[in-house]
Amino acid sequence: MESTNQRIAVKEQYKTADNLNTRISIHAKYSTNKLGFGNWLFSHYDLSPNSKVLELGCGTGDIWKAKLPLLDKTVTLTLTDFSKEMISITQNTLGEQKNIFFDLVDIETIPYPNHCFDRVIANMMLYHVPNLDKGLSEVRRVLNQDGYFYCATYGKNGIMPFITGLCKNYGITDTTNKRFTLQNGATILKNHFSHIQRLDYQDSLAVTKIDDVLDYIYSLTNRPPVAELGRQTLKKVLEKEMVHGILNIPKEYGMFICQK
């Protein structure tokens, strides 16, 4: 039942791009590392000529918009998502191109032959997968012997744990989804891959408008306990932590690069 409810919640969350765009916007507006997480991720991808690339959970596809001209014309992209609405948005974002394919795919049942992709990408989505071992088994199955699996995630000491800590006097506890984090990800991945490298992206938020943080909180897939305080109470808590008009919030993001 829990897996079914989780699938329903995720599908509902990604019926439109509104919540996802809200979360993306706070990073674009307030991140102290101006390189940008998407640019950092792309800088670590080895997308050599003739590579066949599968992305699982492509979202809006924005990460590829400015990167397509940088790819060799022989690289083929298969961009997939669990949500048909996200696939539609990605198609509109990138347009029709002969080396890009779009498909509705569940990571637990990837509908492609064994060893057919040179690169597989799964960013900020593995913690949503109900049967993660099954999903990772499928990734390994479709990845060729010399291929790379790239998966980005967050750590356990990031935005929401920090905000929850500020609300401890209200008896609020942190319920952030920690099923696949920078801390436990390598252990989980070792059940399926023999070579695993963790890379950390150094960044934080320097927020000047607390309402943007509140919008971020209320956009999350599983609404955190701090939301129960109400916007006005939560706003007062966060404003008290501002120094010279800035609320500094730690971020903990990174990626794993895996091989069979």
GIURUR-V941399 format. One record per residue. N is the residue number from 1. PSI is psi in whole degrees, -180 to 180 (999 if undefined). NEAR is the number of other C-alpha atoms within 8 Angstrom. Layout:
N_PSI_NEAR + N_PSI_NEAR
This chain:
1_-39_4 + 2_-42_5 + 3_-41_8 + 4_-46_7 + 5_-38_8 + 6_-43_10 + 7_-43_9 + 8_-44_8 + 9_-43_10 + 10_-43_10 + 11_-42_10 + 12_-40_7 + 13_-36_9 + 14_26_12 + 15_-31_10 + 16_171_8 + 17_1_10 + 18_-53_6 + 19_-41_11 + 20_-44_9 + 21_-34_8 + 22_-43_11 + 23_-38_11 + 24_-38_8 + 25_-35_8 + 26_-33_12 + 27_-42_9 + 28_-34_8 + 29_-36_6 + 30_-1_9 + 31_137_13 + 32_-24_8 + 33_108_8 + 34_-7_5 + 35_-42_6 + 36_135_9 + 37_-43_7 + 38_-42_7 + 39_-39_9 + 40_-45_10 + 41_-49_9 + 42_-34_7 + 43_-18_6 + 44_-2_6 + 45_134_7 + 46_94_4 + 47_70_9 + 48_163_7 + 49_144_8 + 50_7_8 + 51_139_12 + 52_116_12 + 53_132_14 + 54_126_12 + 55_128_12 + 56_130_13 + 57_54_11 + 58_-15_14 + 59_-132_9 + 60_-8_10 + 61_8_12 + 62_-31_9 + 63_-26_8 + 64_-16_8 + 65_-49_9 + 66_-5_7 + 67_-20_8 + 68_-40_7 + 69_-18_6 + 70_-14_5 + 71_145_8 + 72_143_9 + 73_-14_7 + 74_-6_8 + 75_133_14 + 76_137_12 + 77_129_11 + 78_105_12 + 79_122_15 + 80_160_14 + 81_159_15 + 82_-20_10 + 83_124_10 + 84_-28_9 + 85_-41_9 + 86_-39_15 + 87_-43_17 + 88_-42_8 + 89_-43_11 + 90_-42_14 + 91_-41_10 + 92_-35_7 + 93_-43_10 + 94_-22_10 + 95_175_7 + 96_123_6 + 97_146_6 + 98_-19_5 + 99_12_9 + 100_131_10 + 101_147_9 + 102_142_9 + 103_151_9 + 104_115_10 + 105_137_11 + 106_125_8 + 107_-26_12 + 108_-17_11 + 109_69_8 + 110_122_10 + 111_43_5 + 112_158_6 + 113_166_6 + 114_142_8 + 115_37_10 + 116_-4_10 + 117_142_13 + 118_-29_13 + 119_138_14 + 120_134_15 + 121_134_11 + 122_96_14 + 123_131_12 + 124_45_9 + 125_-16_9 + 126_-29_11 + 127_-11_11 + 128_-15_7 + 129_120_10 + 130_-49_7 + 131_85_8 + 132_-38_10 + 133_-40_6 + 134_-42_8 + 135_-45_12 + 136_-32_12 + 137_-39_9 + 138_-40_12 + 139_-47_12 + 140_-39_11 + 141_-43_9 + 142_-9_13 + 143_134_16 + 144_169_12 + 145_-33_6 + 146_15_7 + 147_173_12 + 148_140_12 + 149_120_14 + 150_126_14 + 151_122_12 + 152_150_11 + 153_-179_14 + 154_170_11 + 155_177_11 + 156_-1_10 + 157_34_9 + 158_-145_13 + 159_-58_10 + 160_-39_8 + 161_-38_11 + 162_-48_11 + 163_-41_9 + 164_-39_12 + 165_-33_10 + 166_-20_9 + 167_18_11 + 168_-28_9 + 169_-14_6 + 170_5_5 + 171_21_6 + 172_136_11 + 173_156_8 + 174_125_10 + 175_25_6 + 176_136_7 + 177_112_6 + 178_30_7 + 179_-30_6 + 180_102_11 + 181_177_12 + 182_-28_14 + 183_-40_7 + 184_-5_9 + 185_-43_10 + 186_-41_11 + 187_-42_7 + 188_-43_9 + 189_-28_11 + 190_-18_10 + 191_-12_6 + 192_-21_10 + 193_147_11 + 194_-21_8 + 195_116_8 + 196_128_12 + 197_132_7 + 198_132_10 + 199_135_7 + 200_139_8 + 201_118_9 + 202_120_8 + 203_167_11 + 204_174_12 + 205_138_13 + 206_89_11 + 207_133_11 + 208_-13_7 + 209_107_6 + 210_-31_10 + 211_-30_7 + 212_-36_8 + 213_-42_10 + 214_-42_11 + 215_-41_9 + 216_-48_11 + 217_-45_10 + 218_-2_8 + 219_-9_11 + 220_148_10 + 221_-55_7 + 222_109_5 + 223_123_9 + 224_158_11 + 225_-31_10 + 226_-25_10 + 227_-24_11 + 228_-18_6 + 229_-21_8 + 230_152_8 + 231_-42_8 + 232_-44_6 + 233_-46_8 + 234_-38_12 + 235_-42_11 + 236_-41_8 + 237_-46_10 + 238_-37_12 + 239_-32_9 + 240_-23_6 + 241_-2_7 + 242_140_10 + 243_120_6 + 244_39_4 + 245_12_6 + 246_132_9 + 247_113_13 + 248_121_9 + 249_126_11 + 250_148_11 + 251_148_11 + 252_97_15 + 253_156_14 + 254_-166_13 + 255_160_13 + 256_139_14 + 257_120_11 + 258_148_13 + 259_158_11 + 260_999_11
